[in-house]
């Protein structure tokens, strides 16, 4: 079999499957004709062109990421240029800073997040918002977003940019190059455009070989 | 430009709370995880530290309820508040079957999910709670597909197969998840007439049965509960198609709760990896003492409660 570079082959997108709604992300990838793969151990990251960190409980995910030594290889995958999407808990896992004392996990997104910033389950909500940062022309997409015990992005550092806010101005999505963290769940809202961005990004990127 | 957009948007806020999507959405986020029964804030912290995705706050674990007898009711609100203050993960609490007032109290306490549970003594022998009337989502138990569909039709946003709580014996849990799966599989490729009969027998709308037949699964998340005592029990539940597991007495009635809890979390994630299961199952010390099913009289079986 001829060797093919990651950029010309059909990209395989990993979905962290230690806990959370990884099935919904895999289904969304399937909907848009992309190939997904469950990631539970470092070996599962081999050959991936992108990675999704799903919704779930960030405290549980954090334990499982550390226990199976996934932090360093995911950071390496990001450093090699692979696009990384974190939804809700996934965005917390990506953040450089977590309010109220929790240690950051991947530190790939220059933002400070607060867990459960909107309150408990009774405060979970659906809302429409404008999302920038996905279209190559810089335009915004109108999106119906579902927030479940969602985190808020309290502040966005110099390396990242705000790409979506709520009506009241609270920041719910930020992007730093190939890394996108969002507080809501396109994967349970029938929203495919965020995943399409990730797959296009993966197709376009020449992923450097693993160190 | 951005300011302009914000000003326009502020005029007409689109936010909606307690929708069907948000209710069942929280359960979707708990998948692949372990929900642990806890009776004190200290236990809740141990559970969170071990990687639990949520805790179930209650006064006595099922094995103690079984031992003590008497009427088991909703927990003291102070105790639930104490656990809510101790952890950052979701906190669930149990109401008696049909006990609308207990459910309203739990909703007022801002719990994340209410378990309308057969582990407590039923308050109504004819009606389960109409869960559509509540803003808070509910999880309910089932032994078969018909029972699951009735609960979902009443508004349950998450299911769990019942098993036999407080026994440390997985056999009933296995029976229930297998039954649900087999009954869903039996709908495959069946015509409208057959599905209408299933709906009639289950006393639920045809549309609900049609949706399940088409998807090949329930329209809400389904965990396994009742009798899980070891990492292998959790892995078995996942192998049989569970979306996640509830562990009641199995953790804090074991010799080493923190270690057992962490091992069950690992086993729920790595259920398909026997090497890891072997690793996490080692050196846990004694599991909770189990009960053989035939020593439990029919009348004392918790899973028989609800219909």
Interface residues (C-beta under 8 A of the other chain):
Chain A: X17 X18 X19 X20 X21 X22 X23 X24 X40 X41 X55 X56 X57 X59 X60 X63 X64 X67 X88 X89 X115 X116 X119 X120 X121 X122 X123 X124 X125 X126 X127 X128 X130 X146 X147 X148 X149 X165 X166 X167 X168 X169 X185 X188 X189
Chain B: X2 X5 X6 X9 X10 X13 X14 X15 X16 X17 X18 X19 X21 X22 X25 X26 X28 X29 X30 X31 X32 X33 X48 X50 X51 X52 X53 X54 X88 X89 X90 X107 X110 X111 X112 X113 X135 X136 X137 X262 X265 X266 X268 X269 X270 X273
